[in-house]
Protein backbone atom coordinates (compact mmCIF):
# COMPACT_ATOMS: atom_id res chain seq x y z
CA UNK A 1 0.00 0.00 0.00
CA UNK A 2 1.14 3.52 -0.70
CA UNK A 3 0.91 6.34 1.83
CA UNK A 4 -2.37 7.65 0.47
CA UNK A 5 -4.01 4.24 0.79
CA UNK A 6 -2.65 3.78 4.29
CA UNK A 7 -3.94 7.19 5.36
CA UNK A 8 -7.36 6.36 3.93
CA UNK A 9 -7.45 3.05 5.83
CA UNK A 10 -6.43 4.74 9.07
CA UNK A 11 -9.09 7.41 8.63
CA UNK A 12 -11.71 4.71 8.03
CA UNK A 13 -10.66 3.17 11.34
CA UNK A 14 -11.11 6.57 13.09
CA UNK A 15 -7.39 6.94 13.77
CA UNK A 16 -6.15 10.53 13.85
CA UNK A 17 -3.49 10.58 11.13
CA UNK A 18 -2.38 14.05 12.26
CA UNK A 19 -0.74 12.35 15.23
CA UNK A 20 1.64 10.60 12.83
CA UNK A 21 4.74 12.48 11.67
CA UNK A 22 4.63 11.41 8.01
CA UNK A 23 7.50 13.71 7.05
CA UNK A 24 9.89 11.75 9.25
CA UNK A 25 9.26 8.57 7.24
CA UNK A 26 12.22 7.43 5.13
CA UNK A 27 11.80 5.09 2.15
CA UNK A 28 14.79 3.11 3.39
CA UNK A 29 12.36 0.74 5.13
CA UNK A 30 8.84 -0.39 4.20
CA UNK A 31 6.21 1.99 5.51
CA UNK A 32 4.41 -0.93 7.17
CA UNK A 33 7.51 -1.65 9.27
CA UNK A 34 7.97 2.04 10.06
CA UNK A 35 4.40 2.40 11.33
CA UNK A 36 4.73 -0.74 13.43
CA UNK A 37 8.06 0.32 14.96
CA UNK A 38 7.21 3.96 15.57
CA UNK A 39 3.47 3.86 16.37
CA UNK A 40 2.59 0.24 17.02
CA UNK A 41 0.27 0.10 14.01
CA UNK A 42 0.35 -3.34 12.40
CA UNK A 43 -1.06 -3.17 8.87
CA UNK A 44 -0.52 -6.84 8.10
CA UNK A 45 -1.84 -8.66 11.17
CA UNK A 46 -5.22 -8.03 12.82
CA UNK A 47 -5.38 -4.52 11.42
CA UNK A 48 -8.81 -3.82 12.89
CA UNK A 49 -7.76 -4.86 16.38
CA UNK A 50 -4.64 -2.76 16.14
CA UNK A 51 -6.68 0.20 14.97
CA UNK A 52 -9.02 -0.16 17.94
CA UNK A 53 -6.07 -0.21 20.35
CA UNK A 54 -4.56 2.90 18.80
CA UNK A 55 -7.95 4.64 18.85
CA UNK A 56 -8.40 3.89 22.53
CA UNK A 57 -4.90 5.16 23.33
CA UNK A 58 -5.50 8.36 21.41
CA UNK A 59 -8.76 8.92 23.28
CA UNK A 60 -6.99 8.38 26.61
CA UNK A 61 -4.13 10.67 25.66
CA UNK A 62 -6.57 13.37 24.63
CA UNK A 63 -8.51 13.08 27.89
CA UNK A 64 -5.42 13.21 30.09
CA UNK A 65 -3.52 15.76 28.04
CA UNK A 66 -2.45 18.84 29.97
CA UNK A 67 -3.25 22.30 28.75
CA UNK A 68 -2.21 25.58 30.33
CA UNK A 69 -4.55 27.53 28.03
CA UNK A 70 -7.82 27.47 29.94
CA UNK A 71 -10.40 30.22 29.84
CA UNK A 72 -11.63 30.21 33.43
CA UNK A 73 -14.85 31.94 32.39
CA UNK A 74 -15.89 28.78 30.51
CA UNK A 75 -16.09 26.98 33.84
CA UNK A 76 -18.80 29.45 34.86
CA UNK A 77 -21.00 29.22 31.78
CA UNK A 78 -24.00 27.39 33.30
CA UNK A 79 -25.37 26.08 36.61
CA UNK A 80 -23.02 23.55 38.18
CA UNK A 81 -21.12 22.60 41.32
CA UNK A 82 -17.36 23.19 41.39
CA UNK A 83 -15.08 21.70 44.02
CA UNK A 84 -11.84 23.33 45.19
CA UNK A 85 -9.75 20.78 47.09
CA UNK A 86 -6.42 21.04 48.87
CA UNK A 87 -4.51 20.66 52.11
CA UNK A 88 -4.47 23.33 54.79
CA UNK A 89 -2.43 26.45 53.93
CA UNK A 90 -2.18 25.62 50.22
CA UNK A 91 -3.63 28.90 48.89
CA UNK A 92 -7.20 27.68 48.27
CA UNK A 93 -8.67 31.06 49.24
CA UNK A 94 -6.12 32.78 47.02
CA UNK A 95 -7.48 30.69 44.15
CA UNK A 96 -11.00 31.96 44.89
CA UNK A 97 -9.91 35.60 44.93
CA UNK A 98 -8.02 35.16 41.68
CA UNK A 99 -11.05 33.59 39.98
CA UNK A 100 -13.28 36.47 41.06
CA UNK A 101 -10.69 39.03 40.00
CA UNK A 102 -10.31 37.31 36.62
CA UNK A 103 -14.04 37.18 35.95
CA UNK A 104 -14.79 40.77 36.95
CA UNK A 105 -12.47 42.10 34.22
CA UNK A 106 -14.89 41.15 31.46
CA UNK A 107 -18.18 40.19 33.12
CA UNK A 108 -20.89 41.51 35.39
CA UNK A 109 -22.27 39.03 37.90
CA UNK A 110 -23.62 38.70 41.41
CA UNK A 111 -21.55 36.88 44.02
CA UNK A 112 -22.69 35.56 47.39
CA UNK A 113 -19.97 34.28 49.73
CA UNK A 114 -19.81 32.28 52.91
CA UNK A 115 -16.65 32.01 54.99
CA UNK A 116 -14.27 34.28 53.05
CA UNK A 117 -12.11 36.09 55.57
CA UNK A 118 -11.30 39.06 53.37
CA UNK A 119 -14.15 40.93 51.73
CA UNK A 120 -14.09 41.03 47.94
CA UNK A 121 -15.62 44.12 46.24
CA UNK A 122 -19.34 43.90 45.41
CA UNK A 123 -19.89 40.55 47.09
CA UNK A 124 -22.74 39.77 49.47
CA UNK A 125 -22.12 37.81 52.65
CA UNK A 126 -24.51 35.00 53.56
CA UNK A 127 -24.57 33.23 56.91
CA UNK A 128 -26.97 30.32 56.63
CA UNK A 129 -28.21 27.54 54.36
CA UNK A 130 -31.59 29.30 54.16
CA UNK A 131 -29.95 32.38 52.64
CA UNK A 132 -28.03 30.27 50.15
CA UNK A 133 -31.18 28.49 49.00
CA UNK A 134 -32.92 31.81 48.32
CA UNK A 135 -30.21 33.13 45.96
CA UNK A 136 -30.91 33.15 42.21
CA UNK A 137 -28.87 33.78 39.04
CA UNK A 138 -25.57 34.14 40.87
CA UNK A 139 -22.22 32.66 41.80
CA UNK A 140 -22.20 31.17 45.30
CA UNK A 141 -18.91 30.53 47.09
CA UNK A 142 -18.63 28.48 50.27
CA UNK A 143 -15.12 28.68 51.72
CA UNK A 144 -15.71 27.07 55.12
CA UNK A 145 -17.81 24.07 54.17
CA UNK A 146 -17.54 22.20 57.47
CA UNK A 147 -18.88 25.16 59.46
CA UNK A 148 -21.96 25.26 57.23
CA UNK A 149 -22.69 21.51 57.03
CA UNK A 150 -21.97 18.74 59.52
CA UNK A 151 -20.59 16.37 56.91
CA UNK A 152 -20.06 13.55 59.42
CA UNK A 153 -23.78 13.49 60.20
CA UNK A 154 -25.48 11.16 57.75
CA UNK A 155 -28.83 12.88 58.32
CA UNK A 156 -27.36 16.05 56.82
CA UNK A 157 -26.76 14.23 53.52
CA UNK A 158 -30.40 14.70 52.46
CA UNK A 159 -30.23 18.38 53.37
CA UNK A 160 -27.11 18.94 51.28
CA UNK A 161 -28.58 17.08 48.31
CA UNK A 162 -31.71 19.26 48.50
CA UNK A 163 -29.57 22.40 48.67
CA UNK A 164 -27.54 21.33 45.64
CA UNK A 165 -30.73 20.51 43.74
CA UNK A 166 -31.84 24.10 44.29
CA UNK A 167 -28.51 25.34 42.90
CA UNK A 168 -29.59 24.12 39.47
CA UNK A 169 -33.22 25.12 39.89
CA UNK A 170 -32.25 28.67 40.88
CA UNK A 171 -29.73 29.03 38.03
CA UNK A 172 -26.66 29.33 40.26
CA UNK A 173 -23.05 28.19 40.16
CA UNK A 174 -21.76 26.83 43.48
CA UNK A 175 -18.05 26.72 44.29
CA UNK A 176 -17.31 24.79 47.47
CA UNK A 177 -13.87 24.77 49.05
CA UNK A 178 -12.53 22.23 51.51
CA UNK A 179 -10.03 19.58 52.50
CA UNK A 180 -9.85 16.26 50.73
CA UNK A 181 -11.62 14.49 53.59
CA UNK A 182 -14.59 16.89 53.34
CA UNK A 183 -15.64 15.62 49.94
CA UNK A 184 -17.68 12.55 50.83
CA UNK A 185 -18.78 10.20 48.06
CA UNK A 186 -22.26 11.70 47.67
CA UNK A 187 -20.88 15.25 47.50
CA UNK A 188 -17.95 14.32 45.27
CA UNK A 189 -20.37 12.78 42.76
CA UNK A 190 -22.13 16.16 42.36
CA UNK A 191 -19.03 17.98 41.10
CA UNK A 192 -18.91 18.99 37.45
CA UNK A 193 -15.47 20.63 37.77
CA UNK A 194 -12.68 19.85 40.23
CA UNK A 195 -9.88 22.27 41.09
CA UNK A 196 -6.96 20.67 42.88
CA UNK A 197 -4.32 22.35 44.98
CA UNK A 198 -1.63 20.36 46.78
CA UNK A 199 -3.46 17.46 48.42
CA UNK A 200 -2.57 14.28 50.28
CA UNK A 201 -4.05 11.26 48.50
CA UNK A 202 -4.78 9.40 51.74
CA UNK A 203 -7.14 12.23 52.76
CA UNK A 204 -9.39 11.56 49.77
CA UNK A 205 -12.31 9.17 50.24
CA UNK A 206 -11.74 5.79 48.58
CA UNK A 207 -14.17 5.24 45.72
CA UNK A 208 -15.11 8.91 45.51
CA UNK A 209 -15.22 10.71 42.18
CA UNK A 210 -12.60 13.16 43.43
CA UNK A 211 -10.09 10.42 44.19
CA UNK A 212 -10.85 8.50 40.99
CA UNK A 213 -10.27 11.62 38.89
CA UNK A 214 -6.96 12.33 40.61
CA UNK A 215 -5.75 8.73 40.37
CA UNK A 216 -6.46 8.79 36.62
CA UNK A 217 -4.08 11.74 36.28
CA UNK A 218 -0.60 10.55 35.29
CA UNK A 219 1.28 13.85 35.46
CA UNK A 220 4.66 14.13 37.18
CA UNK A 221 3.11 16.09 40.05
CA UNK A 222 1.17 13.09 41.29
CA UNK A 223 3.15 10.67 43.39
CA UNK A 224 2.09 7.67 45.42
CA UNK A 225 1.08 9.76 48.41
CA UNK A 226 0.55 13.35 47.30
CA UNK A 227 -0.36 15.67 44.44
CA UNK A 228 2.65 17.92 44.84
CA UNK A 229 1.69 21.30 43.37
CA UNK A 230 3.45 24.57 44.16
CA UNK A 231 1.41 27.32 45.84
CA UNK A 232 1.18 29.18 42.54
CA UNK A 233 -0.15 26.18 40.60
CA UNK A 234 -3.52 24.46 40.27
CA UNK A 235 -4.72 21.38 38.44
CA UNK A 236 -8.22 21.66 36.99
CA UNK A 237 -10.34 18.81 35.66
CA UNK A 238 -13.18 20.31 33.63
CA UNK A 239 -15.04 17.04 33.25
CA UNK A 240 -13.13 16.04 30.12
CA UNK A 241 -9.56 17.36 30.24
CA UNK A 242 -6.89 18.24 32.78
CA UNK A 243 -5.37 21.72 32.84
CA UNK A 244 -2.40 22.86 34.94
CA UNK A 245 -2.49 26.61 35.38
CA UNK A 246 -0.49 29.35 37.06
CA UNK A 247 -2.29 31.27 39.80
CA UNK A 248 -0.82 34.65 40.81
CA UNK A 249 -0.50 35.64 44.45
CA UNK A 250 -3.35 37.97 45.46
CA UNK A 251 -1.47 39.82 48.19
CA UNK A 252 -4.24 42.30 48.91
CA UNK A 253 -6.54 39.48 50.04
CA UNK A 254 -4.02 37.53 52.12
CA UNK A 255 -5.22 37.90 55.71
CA UNK A 256 -2.55 35.46 56.93
CA UNK A 257 0.18 37.84 55.78
CA UNK A 258 -0.69 40.00 58.80
CA UNK A 259 0.01 37.18 61.24
CA UNK A 260 2.95 37.92 63.57
CA UNK A 261 5.69 35.27 63.85
CA UNK A 262 5.22 32.77 66.67
CA UNK A 263 8.99 32.49 67.20
CA UNK A 264 10.83 35.81 67.47
CA UNK A 265 14.62 36.16 67.59
CA UNK A 266 16.01 37.51 70.85
CA UNK A 267 17.47 41.00 70.77
CA UNK A 268 21.24 41.05 70.32
CA UNK A 269 23.36 42.50 73.14
CA UNK A 270 25.05 45.77 72.25
CA UNK A 271 27.96 47.43 74.06
CA UNK A 272 27.21 51.11 73.67
CA UNK A 273 30.76 52.25 74.51
CA UNK A 274 32.52 50.03 72.00
CA UNK A 275 29.66 50.27 69.48
CA UNK A 276 29.97 46.55 68.74
CA UNK A 277 27.28 43.92 68.49
CA UNK A 278 27.96 40.90 70.66
CA UNK A 279 26.74 37.66 69.15
CA UNK A 280 25.28 34.83 71.16
CA UNK A 281 28.12 32.82 72.74
CA UNK A 282 30.70 35.64 72.63
CA UNK A 283 32.22 36.99 75.84
CA UNK A 284 30.99 40.47 76.70
CA UNK A 285 33.94 42.77 77.38
CA UNK A 286 33.94 44.41 80.79
CA UNK A 287 33.54 48.18 80.98
CA UNK A 288 34.50 50.59 83.69
CA UNK A 289 31.70 51.57 85.99
Secondary structure, 3 states (H helix, E strand, C coil): CCHHHHHHHHHHCCCCHHHCCHHHCCCCCCHHHHHHHHHCCCCCCCHHHHHHHHHHHHHHHHHHCECCCCCHHHHHCCCEEEEEECCCCCCHHHHHHHHHHHHHCCCCCCEEEECCCCCCCCEEECCCHHHHHHCCCCEEEECCHHHHCCCCCCCHHHHHHHHHHHHHHCCCEEEEEECHHHCCHHHHCCCCEEEECCEEHHHCCCCCHHHHHHHHCCCCCECCCEECCCCCEEEEECCCCEEEEECCCCHHHCHHHHCCCCCCCCCCEEECCCCEEECCCCCCCCCCC
